[in-house]
Amino acid sequence: MSEKPALEILLAAPRGFCAGVDRAIQIVELALAKFGAPVYVRHEIVHNRFVVESLRRKGAVFVEELDEIPDTEQPVVFSAHGVPKSVPAAAAARNLFHLDATCPLVTKVHREAEIHHRKGRHVILIGHAGHPEVIGTMGQLPEGAVTLVETAADVDRLTPPEGVALSYTTQTTLSVDDTRGIIAALERRFPGIVGPHKEDICYATTNRQEAVKGIAPRVDALLVVGAPNSSNSQRLREVAEREGCTKAALIQRASEIDWSLFGNIQRLGVTAGASAPEVLVEEVIAAFAERYEVTVETVRTADESITFNLPRELRGDAAAE
């Protein structure tokens, strides 16, 4: 039997779950423990099929809109990405008991947009059209109060309302480098534009991108464990490519590894998006260990110790279980 080829795996740290994702999943699990099944969840609680399926098995019922939920006294959870104001209003109108799992850093962006609007500024939102977080942020303000831009080229085509002061805010899961370029374009074209008090791209997105930058130039290939509809995971793959790693792929789990890409590699980078559980990273490493003599080195570029409070309804006895 031939010996396995050697493979060094550089494991990016930080990777995987962030505090907002951790809190959102906990909210569903604690609601199930305290109130029993079913617990209804509007939209995927986080963008990861493995997490969603695991919660579904425990009794969570996922819907896209509130009208799919029957009249019930069971909890309804809003996803980590945030929702337009119309959603809690509709839930209240139906007397649905709702728990908001919106990431507090997304809520911060919502509040900033509201403050800008209250001060008479038109809000320019940097983000990806159709992403739930963007829909939620735009839905905090009246129709027409927010203009979405996705690229620096969009800034050149922008025709904001005449005679109105401008502000900008951003989706929390964008590429730090791309966003910097869009902000520079906004500031060049609209010198008086007002930005956020503190950067909107969240600490976890920034840290995970920096960790990839730390390993991408050193590896022959890099795998991002995450979902294709996860913005922060897609950005990690793009960052790896930009940093010189020509073989960078986004996979949901080990079964999606394209082994034809990994014929002659000697060093592999592995990371995970903020909604990907660590068990899937371990599964990927195990898959390589079957084919290679693997050594693993963790490359840490930041420490994370942030935690967020749970909703009041889930604290106390349920939270202590």
Secondary structure, DSSP 4 states (H G I P E B T S, - for coil): -PPPPEEEEEEEES-S--HHHHHHHHHHHHHHHHH-S-EEEES-SSS-HHHHHHHHHHTEEEESSGGGSPS-SS-EEE-TT---THHHHHHHHTT--EEE---HHHHHHHHHHHHHHHTTPEEEEES-TT-HHHHHHHTTS-TTSEEEE-SHHHHHH--PPTT--EEEEE-TTS-HHHHHHHHHHHHHH-TT-B--SS-SS-HHHHHHHHHHHHHGGG-SEEEEES-TT-HHHHHHHHHHHHTT-S-EEEESSGGG--GGGGSS-SEEEEEE-TTS-HHHHHHHHHHHHHHSEEEEEEEE--------PPPGGGSTHHHH-
